Amino acid sequence: MKNNFQTRFKKQVLKNIIVSGVITGVAEFFLVMNLSMIGKIMEIRSHYNNTGIRSGYMNLIAAMFLVFVGIVIFSVSFFVLENWKIHFIANIYHGIRRLAEGDLETHVEITGDDELAEIALEVNHLGEKIKALIEKESKSEKTKHELITNIAHDLRTPLTSIIGYVELLHTSETLTCEQRKQYTAIVLTKAKRLERLIEDLFGLTKLNYGKITMNVEQIDIVKLLEQLLEEAYPSFKENNLEYDILTNEKKIVINGDGNLLARLFDNIISNAIKYGKDGKKVQVIITGEEKYVTVRIINFGKIIPEEELPCIFDKFYRVEQSRSEETGGTGLGLAIAKDITELHGGTIYAESSLKGTEFIVKLIYDFDIDKE
């Protein structure tokens, strides 16, 4: 790109030099013709007046005059041809200066389609990119503030309960054995919630900042999901749910990190159990396609409002109808699932209707960490 730009610029300058040279040559030709006529007259006079030396001086002066005139004509014509570039370069310079001073609405007017037009276009693009980066930074700062607020809230709520019940257990002498057992169970539940939240936060931080080491190997997605569903059987039974798994192939092998993929699908399955209690069933459909394997995890609980679907993979986001602590969620499970999916070069999204709430994960077969 750089070499091509330089070549085009040099060609344009060379073209103007040639044009200036042609103009100079034509002008010199007419001057020479006129001076030749004058010279012939002088030769005739010198023949009669015997002044050959004087004629020689006149020829030398004429030659010097021709050179001087040629330089002047070439310089003026070249300047005229390049003059518009000088103005264009000045506009580009002032545009860059305004950008440097913080005027992100700066726009350099583009004329023509040569190399300077490309520079002006890049200056305009630069302004747009800087503006986009500032907006992104502002959004990131807002997100970070919301994240800190949510973390503080999610840590403080169970911690407040733990402190309250521990103080009660420590100071009260009138509690019955049954009450102590009940309060201890509550403290244990809250402490486990804190533990899950902290683990999810550490996991999310590692994923977001690339501090996680991937162990890519061949993974049988069908077998992995069968194992995860079997391990989750107590949760299914506790919530009066059944599950079934459907696949178009008995074995579908892809490249990926087994532990991360297990966490990805475990988070989605746990989410389906928590929010699909009313549906009595969770369905997992695995489809091996030409380049992708698609996993659909469907629950038949309450419908997620359409306007909330784009937000459910955001950190700490919970659907309005499921914000209570009954689900035990940290609000990070789906955000972690999204990060793991993207880390494997795949996509994840959700759909929700009367037919059920469906989480769709698409993973490529030949994922290679060296390509990422």
C-alpha positions as CSV (number, residue, x, y, z in Angstrom):
1,M,0.0,0.0,0.0
2,K,2.8,2.4,1.0
3,N,4.9,1.6,-2.1
4,N,1.8,1.9,-4.4
5,F,1.1,5.3,-2.8
6,Q,4.7,6.5,-3.4
7,T,4.7,5.2,-6.9
8,R,1.5,7.1,-7.8
9,F,2.8,10.3,-6.2
10,K,6.1,10.1,-8.1
11,K,4.2,9.4,-11.4
12,Q,2.0,12.5,-10.8
13,V,5.1,14.7,-10.2
14,L,6.9,13.3,-13.2
15,K,3.8,13.9,-15.3
16,N,3.7,17.6,-14.2
17,I,7.5,17.9,-15.0
18,I,6.9,16.5,-18.5
19,V,4.0,18.8,-19.1
20,S,6.0,21.8,-17.9
21,G,8.9,20.6,-20.1
22,V,6.6,20.5,-23.1
23,I,5.3,24.0,-22.4
24,T,8.8,25.2,-22.0
25,G,9.9,23.5,-25.2
26,V,7.1,25.0,-27.3
27,A,7.8,28.5,-25.9
28,E,11.5,28.1,-26.5
29,F,10.9,27.0,-30.1
30,F,9.0,30.2,-30.9
31,L,11.6,32.3,-29.2
32,V,14.4,30.6,-31.1
33,M,12.5,31.1,-34.4
34,N,12.2,34.8,-33.6
35,L,15.8,35.1,-32.5
36,S,17.0,33.3,-35.6
37,M,15.4,35.9,-37.7
38,I,17.1,38.6,-35.7
39,G,20.4,36.7,-35.9
40,K,20.2,36.6,-39.7
41,I,19.7,40.3,-39.9
42,M,22.7,40.9,-37.6
43,E,24.8,38.6,-39.7
44,I,24.0,40.6,-42.8
45,R,24.9,43.8,-40.9
46,S,28.1,42.3,-39.5
47,H,29.1,41.3,-43.1
48,Y,28.9,44.9,-44.2
49,N,30.2,46.4,-41.0
50,N,32.8,43.7,-40.2
51,T,31.6,43.4,-36.7
52,G,31.8,39.5,-36.2
53,I,33.0,39.8,-32.6
54,R,30.0,41.9,-31.7
55,S,27.8,39.3,-33.3
56,G,29.3,36.5,-31.2
57,Y,28.5,38.4,-28.0
58,M,25.0,38.9,-29.1
59,N,24.6,35.2,-29.8
60,L,26.0,34.4,-26.3
61,I,23.5,36.9,-24.7
62,A,20.7,35.4,-26.7
63,A,21.6,31.9,-25.5
64,M,21.7,33.0,-21.9
65,F,18.4,34.8,-22.4
66,L,16.8,31.6,-23.8
67,V,18.1,29.6,-20.8
68,F,16.7,32.1,-18.4
69,V,13.4,32.3,-20.1
70,G,13.2,28.5,-20.2
71,I,13.8,28.3,-16.5
72,V,11.1,30.9,-15.8
73,I,8.6,29.3,-18.1
74,F,9.2,25.8,-16.6
75,S,9.0,27.1,-13.0
76,V,5.8,29.0,-13.6
77,S,4.1,26.2,-15.4
78,F,5.2,23.6,-12.8
79,F,4.0,25.9,-10.0
80,V,0.6,26.4,-11.7
81,L,0.2,22.6,-12.1
82,E,1.1,21.9,-8.5
83,N,-0.6,24.9,-6.9
84,W,-3.9,23.1,-6.2
85,K,-1.9,20.4,-4.3
86,I,-0.4,23.1,-2.1
87,H,-3.9,24.3,-1.1
88,F,-5.1,20.7,-0.7
89,I,-2.1,19.9,1.6
90,A,-2.8,23.0,3.6
91,N,-6.4,21.9,4.1
92,I,-5.2,18.4,5.2
93,Y,-2.7,20.0,7.6
94,H,-5.3,22.2,9.2
95,G,-7.6,19.2,9.4
96,I,-5.0,17.2,11.3
97,R,-4.3,20.2,13.5
98,R,-8.0,20.6,14.4
99,L,-8.1,16.8,15.2
100,A,-5.1,17.2,17.5
101,E,-6.9,20.1,19.3
102,G,-9.8,17.8,19.9
103,D,-12.3,18.9,17.2
104,L,-13.5,15.4,16.3
105,E,-16.2,16.8,13.9
106,T,-13.3,17.9,11.6
107,H,-13.9,16.9,7.9
108,V,-11.5,17.6,5.1
109,E,-13.2,18.3,1.8
110,I,-12.0,15.7,-0.8
111,T,-11.4,16.7,-4.4
112,G,-10.2,14.3,-7.0
113,D,-9.2,10.7,-6.5
114,D,-5.4,10.9,-6.4
115,E,-3.0,10.2,-3.6
116,L,-3.8,13.4,-1.7
117,A,-7.5,12.5,-1.8
118,E,-6.5,9.2,-0.1
119,I,-4.7,11.1,2.6
120,A,-7.7,13.3,3.2
121,L,-9.9,10.3,3.3
122,E,-7.6,8.7,5.9
123,V,-7.7,11.9,8.0
124,N,-11.5,11.8,7.9
125,H,-11.4,8.1,8.9
126,L,-9.0,8.9,11.7
127,G,-11.4,11.4,13.2
128,E,-14.2,8.9,13.0
129,K,-12.0,6.2,14.6
130,I,-10.9,8.5,17.4
131,K,-14.5,9.5,18.1
132,A,-15.6,5.8,18.1
133,L,-12.7,5.0,20.5
134,I,-13.7,7.8,22.9
135,E,-17.3,6.7,22.8
136,K,-16.2,3.1,23.4
137,E,-14.0,4.2,26.3
138,S,-16.9,6.2,27.8
139,K,-19.2,3.1,27.5
140,S,-16.4,0.9,29.0
141,E,-16.1,3.3,31.9
142,K,-19.8,3.3,32.5
143,T,-19.9,-0.5,32.3
144,K,-17.0,-0.8,34.7
145,H,-18.9,1.5,37.2
146,E,-22.0,-0.6,36.8
147,L,-19.9,-3.8,37.3
148,I,-18.3,-2.5,40.5
149,T,-21.8,-1.5,41.8
150,N,-23.2,-4.9,41.0
151,I,-20.3,-6.7,42.5
152,A,-20.6,-4.7,45.7
153,H,-24.3,-5.4,45.9
154,D,-24.0,-9.1,45.2
155,L,-21.2,-9.4,47.8
156,R,-22.8,-7.3,50.4
157,T,-26.3,-8.9,50.3
158,P,-25.2,-12.5,51.4
159,L,-22.4,-11.1,53.6
160,T,-24.9,-9.0,55.5
161,S,-27.1,-12.1,56.1
162,I,-24.1,-14.1,57.2
163,I,-22.9,-11.5,59.7
164,G,-26.4,-11.1,61.0
165,Y,-27.0,-14.8,61.6
166,V,-23.5,-15.4,63.0
167,E,-23.9,-12.6,65.5
168,L,-27.3,-14.0,66.5
169,L,-25.8,-17.5,66.9
170,H,-22.9,-16.0,68.9
171,T,-24.8,-13.8,71.2
172,S,-28.2,-15.4,71.8
173,E,-28.4,-18.0,74.5
174,T,-32.1,-18.7,74.1
175,L,-31.9,-20.3,70.7
176,T,-33.1,-23.9,70.4
177,C,-31.1,-26.6,68.8
178,E,-33.5,-26.6,65.8
179,Q,-33.1,-22.8,65.4
180,R,-29.3,-23.0,65.5
181,K,-29.4,-25.7,62.9
182,Q,-31.7,-23.6,60.7
183,Y,-29.6,-20.5,61.0
184,T,-26.4,-22.4,60.4
185,A,-27.9,-23.9,57.2
186,I,-28.8,-20.3,56.0
187,V,-25.2,-19.1,56.8
188,L,-23.8,-22.1,54.8
189,T,-26.1,-21.4,51.8
190,K,-25.1,-17.7,51.8
191,A,-21.4,-18.6,52.1
192,K,-21.6,-21.0,49.2
193,R,-23.3,-18.2,47.1
194,L,-20.4,-15.9,47.9
195,E,-18.0,-18.7,46.9
196,R,-19.7,-19.2,43.6
197,L,-19.7,-15.4,42.9
198,I,-16.0,-15.1,43.7
199,E,-15.1,-18.1,41.5
200,D,-17.2,-16.7,38.6
201,L,-15.5,-13.3,39.0
202,F,-12.1,-14.9,38.9
203,G,-13.1,-17.0,35.9
204,L,-14.6,-14.0,34.0
205,T,-11.5,-11.9,34.7
206,K,-9.2,-14.6,33.3
207,L,-11.3,-15.0,30.2
208,N,-11.6,-11.2,29.6
209,Y,-7.9,-10.5,30.0
210,G,-6.6,-13.5,28.2
211,K,-4.9,-14.9,31.3
212,I,-6.4,-18.4,30.8
213,T,-4.3,-21.2,29.3
214,M,-6.3,-23.3,26.8
215,N,-5.6,-27.0,26.5
216,V,-7.0,-27.7,23.0
217,E,-7.7,-31.4,22.3
218,Q,-10.3,-33.5,20.5
219,I,-13.6,-33.5,22.4
220,D,-16.7,-35.6,21.7
221,I,-19.5,-33.1,22.2
222,V,-22.2,-35.8,22.4
223,K,-20.4,-37.6,25.1
224,L,-19.6,-34.4,27.0
225,L,-23.2,-33.3,27.1
226,E,-24.4,-36.8,28.1
227,Q,-22.0,-36.7,31.0
228,L,-23.0,-33.2,32.1
229,L,-26.7,-34.1,32.0
230,E,-26.1,-37.2,34.1
231,E,-24.1,-35.2,36.6
232,A,-27.0,-32.7,36.8
233,Y,-29.6,-35.4,37.4
234,P,-30.0,-34.5,41.1
235,S,-30.8,-30.9,40.1
236,F,-33.3,-32.2,37.6
237,K,-35.0,-34.4,40.1
238,E,-35.0,-31.7,42.8
239,N,-36.9,-29.4,40.4
240,N,-39.2,-32.1,39.1
241,L,-37.7,-31.9,35.6
242,E,-36.9,-34.4,33.0
243,Y,-34.4,-34.2,30.1
244,D,-33.7,-35.8,26.8
245,I,-30.9,-35.5,24.3
246,L,-31.3,-35.8,20.5
247,T,-28.4,-35.9,18.0
248,N,-28.0,-36.6,14.3
249,E,-24.7,-38.4,15.0
250,K,-23.7,-40.7,17.8
251,K,-20.2,-39.1,17.9
252,I,-19.3,-35.5,17.0
253,V,-15.6,-34.7,17.6
254,I,-14.3,-31.1,17.6
255,N,-11.1,-29.3,18.7
256,G,-11.5,-27.4,22.0
257,D,-10.7,-27.1,25.7
258,G,-12.7,-29.8,27.5
259,N,-12.8,-28.1,30.8
260,L,-13.9,-24.8,29.4
261,L,-16.5,-26.4,27.1
262,A,-17.8,-28.3,30.1
263,R,-18.2,-25.1,32.0
264,L,-19.9,-23.4,29.0
265,F,-22.6,-26.1,28.7
266,D,-22.9,-26.6,32.4
267,N,-23.8,-22.9,32.9
268,I,-26.4,-23.1,30.2
269,I,-27.9,-26.4,31.5
270,S,-28.0,-24.9,35.1
271,N,-29.7,-21.8,33.7
272,A,-32.3,-24.0,31.9
273,I,-33.0,-25.9,35.2
274,K,-33.3,-22.7,37.3
275,Y,-35.6,-20.8,34.9
276,G,-37.4,-23.7,33.3
277,K,-39.1,-25.2,36.3
278,D,-42.6,-24.6,35.0
279,G,-41.9,-26.5,31.8
280,K,-41.2,-29.9,33.3
281,K,-38.6,-30.7,30.7
282,V,-35.2,-29.7,29.3
283,Q,-34.3,-30.7,25.8
284,V,-30.8,-30.9,24.3
285,I,-30.4,-31.1,20.5
286,I,-27.0,-31.6,18.9
287,T,-26.6,-31.2,15.1
288,G,-23.4,-31.9,13.2
289,E,-23.2,-29.8,10.1
290,E,-20.6,-29.2,7.4
291,K,-18.4,-26.7,9.3
292,Y,-20.2,-26.3,12.6
293,V,-21.7,-28.4,15.4
294,T,-24.8,-26.7,16.8
295,V,-26.1,-27.4,20.3
296,R,-29.6,-26.2,21.3
297,I,-30.5,-26.3,24.9
298,I,-34.3,-25.7,25.3
299,N,-36.3,-25.1,28.4
300,F,-40.1,-24.6,28.5
301,G,-40.4,-22.2,31.4
302,K,-41.4,-18.6,31.4
303,I,-40.7,-16.6,28.1
304,I,-37.9,-14.1,28.1
305,P,-39.2,-10.7,26.8
306,E,-37.9,-9.9,23.3
307,E,-36.3,-6.6,24.4
308,E,-34.3,-8.4,27.1
309,L,-32.8,-11.1,24.9
310,P,-29.8,-9.0,23.7
311,C,-28.9,-8.3,27.3
312,I,-29.0,-11.7,28.9
313,F,-25.3,-12.4,28.2
314,D,-24.2,-9.1,29.9
315,K,-22.4,-9.4,33.2
316,F,-24.8,-9.4,36.2
317,Y,-27.9,-9.1,34.0
318,R,-30.9,-11.0,35.2
319,V,-34.3,-11.1,33.5
320,E,-36.7,-8.9,35.5
321,Q,-38.9,-11.8,36.5
322,S,-36.0,-13.8,37.8
323,R,-34.1,-11.2,39.9
324,S,-34.9,-12.9,43.2
325,E,-32.3,-15.1,45.0
326,E,-34.4,-18.2,44.6
327,T,-32.5,-19.2,41.5
328,G,-29.2,-18.8,43.3
329,G,-27.5,-17.3,40.2
330,T,-24.6,-14.8,40.3
331,G,-25.6,-13.1,37.0
332,L,-22.3,-14.2,35.5
333,G,-23.0,-17.7,34.1
334,L,-24.2,-16.6,30.7
335,A,-21.5,-14.0,30.4
336,I,-18.9,-16.7,31.1
337,A,-20.6,-19.0,28.5
338,K,-20.4,-16.2,25.9
339,D,-16.7,-15.6,26.6
340,I,-15.9,-19.3,26.4
341,T,-17.8,-19.7,23.1
342,E,-16.1,-16.7,21.5
343,L,-12.7,-18.0,22.8
344,H,-13.4,-21.1,20.7
345,G,-14.3,-19.0,17.6
346,G,-18.0,-19.8,18.0
347,T,-21.3,-17.9,18.5
348,I,-24.0,-18.1,21.1
349,Y,-27.5,-16.5,21.1
350,A,-30.9,-17.0,22.5
351,E,-34.5,-17.2,21.3
352,S,-37.6,-17.2,23.3
353,S,-41.2,-17.9,22.3
354,L,-44.2,-20.0,23.2
355,K,-42.3,-22.9,21.7
356,G,-39.7,-22.6,24.5
357,T,-36.5,-20.6,25.5
358,E,-33.6,-21.8,23.3
359,F,-29.9,-21.2,23.8
360,I,-28.0,-21.9,20.6
361,V,-24.2,-22.5,20.6
362,K,-22.3,-23.0,17.3
363,L,-18.8,-24.2,17.4
364,I,-16.4,-24.9,14.5
365,Y,-14.9,-28.4,14.1
366,D,-11.3,-27.4,13.4
367,F,-10.7,-24.7,16.0
368,D,-7.0,-24.1,16.5
369,I,-5.7,-21.8,19.2
370,D,-2.8,-20.8,17.0
371,K,-5.2,-19.4,14.4
372,E,-6.9,-17.1,16.9
